[in-house]
Amino acid sequence: MSSQDVPVFTGMDDIDKHTLTNQSVKRKGPPICYKPKQPIMEPIPSDGTMKFTVMRQVKESFEQLNILRLQDQLCDVTLITCGVRFPCHRVVLASASPYFNAMFCTGMVECTKKEVEIKQISPEILRIILDFIYTAEINVTELTICNLMEAAMILQMLNITEACTTFLEHQLDPSNCIGIRTFAQAYNCIDLEKRAKRFLLKRFSDVRLGTEFLNISFKELKSIISSEEMTVKCESEVYTAVLNWVAHDVDSRGCLLLQLFDHIRLGSIPPEFIKSQLQSCKILRKVPDKCVEKLNRLFEELKMHKSTAVEPPRVPCEKQVIYCIGGYLNVSVKNVEFYNPQDSQWKRVSDMPHARSGLAACTIQGLVYAVGGRNNSVDNLNEDQRVVDCYNPKNNEWLHVPPMNTARNRVAVAVLDNKMYAAGGSSAAEALRTVECYDPSQRQWTVVANMSHKRIAAGLTVVNRFLYAVGGFDGVTRLNTMEKYYPEENRWISCPPMSTSRSGAGVCSLNFYIYVAGGYDSSTQLSSVERFDTRTERWEFVAPMRYQRSALSLVAANGKLYALGGYGGSRFIEVIESYCPETNQWTDVSHMQSGRSGQGVTLGPLPDFN
């Protein structure tokens, strides 16, 4: 049917006089009344009639009703507030608001009144609401939001409530999220309260710096810092936030500090920070002595590496993903991508400034570091690297940080007390036993005690504030040895050896276990996996991987292990497999965009620069 074959309505008289059939109504010139551009038609019944649903009819009718309202025509009730009069139509009000429906349709005295006084709503807000009733359009601003929400709750107008809620969601900011959450609680806006709380927990590092935070109640503060999902760069931020809250009114809040300590994960704070607080924090001199006693006791237990003192960090509400940085695929590459275990998706982010393989990666306080390695290129510019690059997931940018003191290819890296340790590797074909430590707060590298063995392509991980170096190649032999580092004493001591000598293995810790997967034993790539129980100091084999791999990466996420990349003897492995400790099984979960070996892998925050 062409546009000129659509039946045309020319007013009410035409509808009375004509029966609409599928017979075309021919016309010349424009229609006398509205003709829908694309009428919605149901299947034509056998008698030939057609049913039309004209979507604009209601809108146009209300446009005309609004004109009548503004001209005070056919209005049968006047709403009055603060002396300002608003002529309206009862039927329209009753259809839009359960409040007005009850007022005009249930026998109340207002049913017959020509004038009705509205005492709880200001003229400005009532005008906005009436305009919405007649036009379905509303402007919400920071100046009107509170009164508008209150009026919408009185009139039981859920559409306006939803508009206000959406407005506040878009206004969420570290400086106002506490106030918005309180507002949502007052008006029982459950979804808004949940979103405001989630925003608060995700952005706590910024929220704690605002004036709203200093004025929250003890109960609310305790609820916030007790949350498992709070996202912080370090638990010391939570400690500092609580101390600032106490300092805001130390006379009345000082007695509450000991209770608040029970909700701070003090055992995950670096001992050096606690020591500095005990030495120089003035607030601790104004609170009960038991607070200082608790910190002193904790400091001593952390120095002694008591497992009961060390606490795991919080599980942040922001998603954690697995970064895969650089690596070797016939040549060194500089591309960077991340894998999201929750949806098994890969995404690219900004490339490293320079191509590298044999590098290591780690995450410190939300920033991702790529350390050392070598640029194996077709131009034969094969130089071992001192360089360290830092990736910020917040803006998708790479920055240079101070380089290591020594160039290190096939280096091992781990994080202890918010400091990065780089151990072993090779420099100009020489195997290294040296270790150096980088403090991001000082932007400085410091040489620490040497390992007992030279180690190329070793693994480095942390359990209970001990640094463990596992396996590797000393330039002559593949190693099965392991040693651990005492940061307080700056010395390494030997640990029980592995059952298998291996270099280029994937090494990481999960709970109290150190897992060592794959690697090369001087004759073949390995699929075997063994783990070390740091409590009993015993090794045991667990289920082998599904693929033989050396120069792979192993990372823990969400209670599971993920093995990425590596070389299988004849090809580069692109399959990612995951190990579940509860079932002792490995499962293929995804594929890298391309196989590679010698990449740097670390768990870090999901980029949110978009």
C-alpha positions in Angstrom: 0.0 0.0 0.0 1.5 3.4 -1.0 1.3 6.4 1.3 -1.5 7.8 -0.8 -3.5 4.7 -0.4 -3.7 5.0 3.5 -7.3 5.7 4.7 -7.7 9.4 5.7 -9.7 10.7 8.7 -11.3 14.1 8.1 -13.0 14.6 11.4 -15.6 12.9 13.6 -18.4 13.4 11.1 -16.4 11.4 8.5 -16.0 8.5 11.0 -19.8 8.4 11.5 -20.5 8.5 7.9 -18.0 6.0 6.5 -17.1 2.5 7.2 -13.4 1.9 7.0 -12.5 -1.0 4.8 -9.5 -2.1 2.9 -10.9 -0.2 0.0 -8.5 2.7 -0.7 -9.8 6.2 -0.2 -8.4 8.4 -2.9 -7.7 12.0 -2.1 -6.0 15.1 -3.6 -4.0 17.6 -1.6 -3.0 17.5 2.1 -5.3 15.7 4.6 -7.6 17.8 6.7 -6.6 16.0 9.9 -3.5 14.1 11.2 -2.4 11.2 9.1 0.1 8.8 10.8 3.3 8.3 8.9 3.6 4.6 9.8 0.3 3.4 11.4 0.5 0.1 13.3 -1.9 -2.3 11.8 -3.0 -5.7 13.1 -3.8 -8.5 10.6 -6.9 -7.7 8.5 -9.9 -9.7 9.8 -12.1 -11.6 7.3 -14.7 -8.8 7.2 -12.1 -6.4 5.7 -11.9 -4.0 8.7 -8.6 -2.5 9.8 -7.5 -1.5 13.2 -5.0 1.4 13.6 -2.9 2.4 16.6 -1.8 6.0 16.2 1.1 6.5 18.6 1.0 10.3 18.6 -2.7 10.5 19.4 -2.2 10.6 23.2 0.6 13.0 23.0 -1.3 15.4 20.8 -4.4 15.1 23.0 -2.4 16.0 26.1 -0.7 18.9 24.2 -4.2 20.3 23.6 -5.2 19.6 27.3 -2.2 21.6 28.4 -3.3 24.5 26.2 -6.7 24.3 27.8 -5.2 24.3 31.3 -3.0 27.3 30.6 -6.0 29.1 29.2 -8.2 28.0 32.2 -10.7 26.4 29.9 -12.8 23.4 30.9 -10.9 23.3 34.2 -12.9 22.0 37.1 -10.6 22.3 40.1 -8.0 24.9 41.2 -5.0 23.8 43.3 -3.8 26.6 45.7 -0.4 26.7 47.5 1.0 29.8 49.2 -1.7 31.9 47.5 -0.7 30.8 44.0 -3.6 29.3 42.0 -3.3 26.5 39.4 -6.4 25.7 37.4 -6.5 22.0 36.4 -8.6 19.1 35.2 -9.5 16.6 37.9 -9.6 13.6 35.5 -6.0 14.4 34.4 -4.7 14.8 38.0 -6.4 11.6 39.1 -5.0 9.6 36.2 -1.4 10.8 36.9 -1.2 10.5 40.7 -2.6 7.9 43.2 -2.7 10.8 45.7 -5.1 12.9 43.5 -7.0 9.7 42.5 -7.8 9.0 46.1 -8.7 12.7 46.7 -11.1 13.0 43.8 -12.5 9.4 43.4 -13.1 8.0 46.8 -15.7 10.2 48.3 -13.4 12.6 50.1 -14.5 16.1 50.8 -12.3 17.4 47.9 -14.4 15.5 45.4 -16.8 18.4 45.0 -14.6 21.3 46.0 -13.7 23.8 43.3 -10.6 24.8 45.2 -8.1 22.5 46.9 -5.2 23.7 49.1 -1.9 21.9 48.8 0.1 22.8 51.9 3.2 20.7 51.7 4.4 21.7 48.2 5.8 25.1 47.1 4.4 26.9 44.1 7.6 26.4 42.1 7.6 22.6 42.7 3.9 22.3 42.1 4.3 24.1 38.8 7.0 21.7 37.7 4.9 18.7 38.6 1.8 19.9 36.8 3.8 20.6 33.7 5.1 17.1 33.9 1.6 15.6 34.3 0.4 17.4 31.1 3.6 17.2 29.0 5.6 14.2 30.3 8.7 16.5 30.4 10.6 17.6 33.5 13.8 19.5 34.3 15.6 18.4 37.4 18.3 20.6 38.8 20.5 20.6 41.9 18.3 23.4 43.3 15.0 21.6 42.9 16.0 17.9 43.5 15.3 17.7 47.2 11.9 19.4 47.2 10.9 17.7 44.0 11.7 14.3 45.4 9.8 15.0 48.6 6.7 16.2 46.6 6.9 13.2 44.3 6.8 10.9 47.3 3.8 12.8 48.7 1.9 12.6 45.4 3.1 9.0 44.8 4.4 9.8 41.4 7.0 7.1 40.7 8.0 8.4 37.3 9.2 11.7 38.9 10.9 9.7 41.7 12.7 7.7 39.0 13.8 10.8 37.2 15.2 12.3 40.4 17.0 9.1 41.2 18.6 9.0 37.7 19.6 12.6 38.1 21.3 11.9 41.5 23.1 8.8 40.1 24.6 11.0 37.4 25.6 13.5 40.0 27.5 11.0 42.2 30.9 12.4 43.1 33.4 11.7 45.9 32.4 15.0 47.5 28.7 14.2 47.7 28.1 10.4 47.5 27.7 10.2 51.3 25.0 12.9 51.3 23.3 11.2 48.4 23.3 7.9 50.2 21.8 9.5 53.3 19.2 11.2 51.1 18.3 7.9 49.4 17.9 6.2 52.9 15.6 9.0 54.0 13.3 8.5 51.0 13.7 4.7 50.9 15.2 4.8 47.4 16.8 1.4 47.6 18.5 1.3 44.2 19.9 4.7 44.6 21.2 3.9 48.1 23.0 0.7 46.7 24.6 2.7 43.8 25.7 5.5 46.1 27.2 2.9 48.5 29.0 1.1 45.7 30.4 4.4 44.4 31.6 5.3 47.9 33.4 1.9 48.3 34.9 2.1 44.8 36.1 5.7 45.3 36.9 5.5 49.0 40.5 6.8 48.4 38.9 10.1 47.2 35.8 10.1 49.4 37.9 10.0 52.6 39.5 13.4 51.7 36.1 15.3 51.7 34.3 17.1 54.4 31.3 14.9 54.2 33.4 12.0 55.4 34.5 13.8 58.6 30.9 14.4 59.6 29.5 10.8 59.3 28.4 9.0 62.4 30.3 6.3 64.2 27.8 3.7 63.0 28.1 4.7 59.4 31.9 4.8 59.5 32.0 1.3 61.0 29.7 0.0 58.3 31.9 1.5 55.6 35.2 0.3 56.8 33.8 -3.2 57.6 33.0 -3.7 53.9 34.9 -6.5 52.1 34.5 -4.7 48.8 36.1 -1.4 49.6 38.6 -0.4 47.0 41.8 1.1 48.4 45.4 1.2 47.2 46.6 0.1 50.6 44.9 -0.5 53.9 46.9 2.3 55.3 44.4 4.6 53.5 41.6 3.2 55.7 43.7 3.6 58.8 44.5 7.2 57.9 40.9 8.0 57.1 39.8 6.7 60.5 42.5 8.7 62.3 41.4 11.8 60.5 37.8 11.2 61.5 38.8 10.8 65.1 41.0 13.9 65.0 38.0 16.0 63.7 36.5 15.7 67.2 39.1 13.8 69.3 37.5 14.6 72.6 34.3 12.7 71.8 35.6 10.3 69.2 39.0 9.2 70.7 37.3 6.6 72.9 35.9 4.9 69.7 39.2 4.3 68.0 39.9 0.9 69.6 36.5 -0.4 68.3 37.3 1.0 64.8 40.6 -0.8 64.8 38.7 -4.1 64.8 37.3 -3.2 61.4 40.6 -2.1 59.8 42.8 -4.9 58.3 45.8 -3.7 60.3 47.7 -6.9 59.4 47.9 -6.0 55.8 49.5 -2.6 56.5 53.3 -2.5 56.0 55.1 -2.7 59.3 57.2 0.4 58.4 54.0 2.5 58.2 52.8 1.2 61.6 56.2 2.0 63.1 56.1 5.6 61.7 52.6 6.0 63.3 53.8 4.9 66.7 56.7 7.3 66.5 55.1 10.4 65.2 51.3 10.3 65.2 50.0 13.0 67.6 46.5 11.6 67.7 47.7 8.3 69.2 48.8 10.4 72.2 45.3 11.5 72.8 43.4 8.2 72.6 43.2 5.3 75.1 46.5 3.5 75.7 45.0 0.2 74.5 45.1 1.6 70.9 48.9 2.1 71.1 49.3 -1.3 72.8 47.4 -3.0 70.0 49.6 -1.3 67.3 52.8 -2.2 69.2 51.8 -5.8 69.5 50.8 -6.0 65.9 54.1 -4.5 64.8 56.1 -7.1 66.7 54.0 -9.9 65.3 54.4 -8.7 61.7 58.2 -8.4 62.1 58.1 -12.0 63.4 56.0 -13.1 60.3 53.3 -14.7 62.5 50.7 -16.0 60.1 47.9 -15.0 62.5 49.0 -11.3 62.2 49.0 -11.1 58.4 45.6 -10.4 56.9 44.6 -10.7 53.3 43.7 -7.5 51.5 40.1 -6.6 50.7 38.4 -7.8 47.6 37.8 -4.6 45.7 34.4 -3.9 44.2 36.1 -2.8 40.9 36.8 -5.7 38.6 40.3 -7.3 38.5 41.7 -8.4 35.2 44.8 -10.2 34.0 47.3 -8.1 32.1 49.5 -9.7 29.5 52.4 -7.4 28.5 54.9 -7.8 25.7 56.5 -11.2 25.1 58.2 -13.1 22.3 56.6 -14.4 19.1 59.5 -14.8 16.7 60.4 -11.2 17.7 59.8 -9.2 20.9 56.4 -7.5 20.9 55.1 -4.4 22.7 51.3 -5.0 22.5 49.4 -5.1 25.8 46.0 -6.7 26.4 44.0 -7.9 29.4 41.8 -10.9 30.0 38.7 -10.6 32.1 38.0 -14.0 33.9 34.4 -13.0 34.5 33.4 -12.9 30.8 36.5 -14.6 29.2 37.0 -11.6 27.0 40.3 -10.1 25.8 40.8 -6.4 25.1 43.7 -4.3 23.9 45.1 -1.3 25.7 47.9 1.1 24.8 51.1 -0.6 23.7 54.3 -0.4 25.8 56.7 2.3 24.6 59.2 -0.4 23.5 59.0 -4.0 22.5 60.3 -6.4 25.1 60.3 -10.1 26.0 61.8 -11.8 29.1 60.2 -9.0 31.2 58.2 -9.3 34.4 55.1 -7.5 35.6 53.5 -6.5 38.9 50.8 -4.2 40.3 51.4 -1.7 43.1 48.5 0.4 44.4 46.5 0.2 41.2 49.4 0.9 38.8 50.9 -1.8 36.5 54.6 -2.1 36.1 56.6 -3.7 33.3 60.2 -4.5 34.3 63.3 -5.3 32.4 63.5 -7.8 29.6 65.1 -7.7 26.2 64.3 -6.4 22.7 64.9 -9.4 20.4 64.3 -7.7 17.1 65.0 -8.4 13.4 67.5 -5.4 13.6 69.6 -7.4 16.0 69.3 -4.7 18.6 69.2 -7.3 21.3 70.1 -5.5 24.4 69.1 -6.4 28.0 67.0 -3.7 29.5 67.1 -1.7 32.8 63.9 0.1 31.8 60.7 0.1 33.9 57.5 1.4 32.5 54.3 2.1 34.5 50.8 1.8 33.0 47.8 3.7 34.5 44.5 1.9 33.9 42.6 5.1 34.7 43.9 7.0 31.6 45.4 4.3 29.4 48.8 5.9 29.5 52.4 4.6 30.0 55.0 6.5 32.0 58.7 5.9 32.5 59.8 5.4 36.1 63.4 5.3 37.3 65.3 2.4 35.7 66.8 -0.5 37.7 70.5 -0.3 38.6 71.2 -3.4 36.6 69.9 -4.5 33.2 67.9 -7.7 33.7 66.5 -10.1 31.1 64.3 -13.0 32.2 64.0 -11.2 35.5 61.7 -12.2 38.4 59.5 -9.6 40.2 57.2 -9.6 43.2 55.6 -7.0 45.6 56.2 -6.9 49.3 55.0 -4.1 51.6 54.1 -2.0 48.6 57.6 -2.2 47.2 58.8 -4.0 44.1 61.6 -6.5 44.3 63.5 -7.5 41.1 65.7 -10.6 41.4 68.2 -12.4 39.2 67.9 -12.5 35.5 70.8 -12.1 33.0 72.8 -9.2 31.9 75.1 -9.4 28.9 74.9 -13.2 29.1 75.9 -13.2 32.8 73.6 -14.9 35.3 72.7 -12.7 38.2 72.1 -13.3 41.9 71.6 -9.6 42.7 68.3 -8.2 44.0 67.1 -4.6 44.1 64.0 -3.0 45.6 61.9 -0.1 44.2 59.9 2.2 46.5 57.2 4.0 44.4 56.7 6.6 47.2 60.4 7.6 46.9 60.8 6.7 43.2 64.1 5.1 44.2 65.9 1.7 43.7 67.9 0.2 46.5 70.2 -2.8 46.3 69.4 -5.5 48.9 71.1 -8.8 49.9 72.1 -11.2 47.1 70.4 -14.5 46.7 72.4 -17.6 47.5 72.2 -18.8 43.8 72.3 -17.1 40.4 68.9 -17.4 38.9 67.8 -16.7 35.3 64.1 -17.2 34.6 63.3 -18.0 38.2 59.9 -17.4 40.0 59.4 -14.8 42.7 56.3 -14.7 45.0 55.3 -13.6 48.5 53.6 -15.5 51.4 53.3 -14.2 54.9 55.6 -11.3 54.1 58.4 -13.6 53.0 59.8 -13.3 49.5 60.4 -16.7 47.9 62.8 -17.3 44.9 62.1 -20.6 43.1 64.0 -22.5 40.5 65.7 -20.9 37.5 69.0 -21.4 35.6 72.4 -20.5 37.0 74.1 -20.4 33.7 75.1 -24.1 33.9 72.3 -26.0 35.6 68.5 -25.9 36.0 67.7 -25.5 39.6 65.3 -27.1 42.0 66.3 -24.9 44.9 64.2 -22.3 46.8 65.2 -19.6 49.2 63.3 -17.0 51.1 64.1 -13.4 52.0 63.6 -11.8 55.5 63.1 -8.0 54.8 63.7 -7.1 58.4 67.1 -8.8 58.5 68.0 -8.3 54.8 69.1 -11.9 54.3 68.1 -15.0 52.4 67.8 -18.5 53.8 67.4 -21.9 52.1 64.1 -23.7 51.9 63.3 -27.4 51.0 64.0 -28.0 47.3 61.4 -28.9 44.6 61.1 -32.4 43.3 61.9 -31.2 39.8 64.6 -28.9 38.5 63.0 -26.3 36.3 63.6 -22.8 34.8 61.0 -20.6 33.0 58.3 -22.1 35.2 55.1 -20.2 36.2 55.2 -19.3 39.9 52.6 -17.7 42.1 51.1 -18.0 45.6 47.5 -18.8 46.6 46.5 -18.8 50.2 49.5 -20.5 52.1 50.7 -22.4 49.0 53.4 -21.6 46.4 52.6 -23.2 43.0 55.2 -24.0 40.4 53.9 -25.0 37.0 55.7 -26.2 33.8 59.1 -24.9 32.9 62.1 -26.5 31.2 64.3 -29.2 32.8 67.2 -29.2 30.3 65.6 -31.9 28.1 61.9 -31.0 27.6 59.1 -28.6 28.4 57.1 -29.6 31.4 53.4 -29.9 32.3 53.9 -31.0 35.9 52.8 -28.8 38.8 54.0 -29.0 42.4 53.2 -26.8 45.3 54.8 -25.9 48.6 52.9 -25.6 51.8 54.5 -22.7 53.7 53.0 -23.9 57.0 54.4 -27.5 56.9 57.3 -26.7 54.5 56.5 -29.7 52.3 56.3 -30.1 48.6 53.6 -32.1 46.8 52.5 -32.7 43.2 49.1 -31.6 42.1 47.3 -32.3 38.8 49.5 -31.5 35.7 48.6 -28.8 33.2 47.0 -30.0 30.0 49.9 -28.5 27.9 53.6 -28.6 28.2 54.9 -25.1 28.7 58.1 -23.2 29.5 58.5 -19.4 29.7 54.8 -19.3 30.8 53.1 -17.0 33.3 51.0 -18.1 36.3 48.7 -15.8 38.1 46.0 -16.2 40.8 42.6 -14.6 40.4 39.3 -15.3 42.2 40.6 -18.3 44.0 42.0 -20.0 40.9 45.2 -20.2 39.0 45.6 -19.1 35.3 48.4 -20.4 33.1 49.1 -18.1 30.1 51.4 -18.4 27.1 54.7 -20.2 27.0 56.6 -22.4 24.5 55.6 -26.0 24.0 58.6 -27.3 22.2 57.3 -26.8 18.7 54.9 -23.9 19.0 53.9 -20.9 21.1 50.9 -21.7 23.3 47.8 -19.5 23.0 45.5 -21.5 25.2 44.7 -20.3 28.7 44.0 -23.0 31.3 42.7 -22.5 34.8 43.3 -24.7 37.9 40.8 -25.1 40.7 42.4 -26.2 44.0 39.1 -27.6 45.3 38.7 -30.1 42.4 42.4 -30.4 41.5 41.6 -30.0 37.8 42.9 -27.9 34.9 40.4 -26.5 32.4 40.8 -24.6 29.1 39.1 -21.3 29.5 40.1 -19.1 26.7 42.7 -18.3 24.0 45.1 -15.4 23.8 44.9 -13.4 20.6 48.3 -14.9 19.7 50.5 -17.4 21.4 53.7 -16.0 22.9 56.3 -16.7 25.6 58.3 -14.6 28.0 55.5 -12.1 28.6 54.9 -10.2 31.8 51.6 -11.0 33.5 49.9 -9.4 36.5 46.5 -9.0 38.1 45.3 -5.4 38.1 42.2 -3.1 38.1 39.9 -3.1 35.0 40.7 -0.1 32.9 37.9 2.5 33.1 39.4 5.3 30.9 36.3 4.9 28.6 
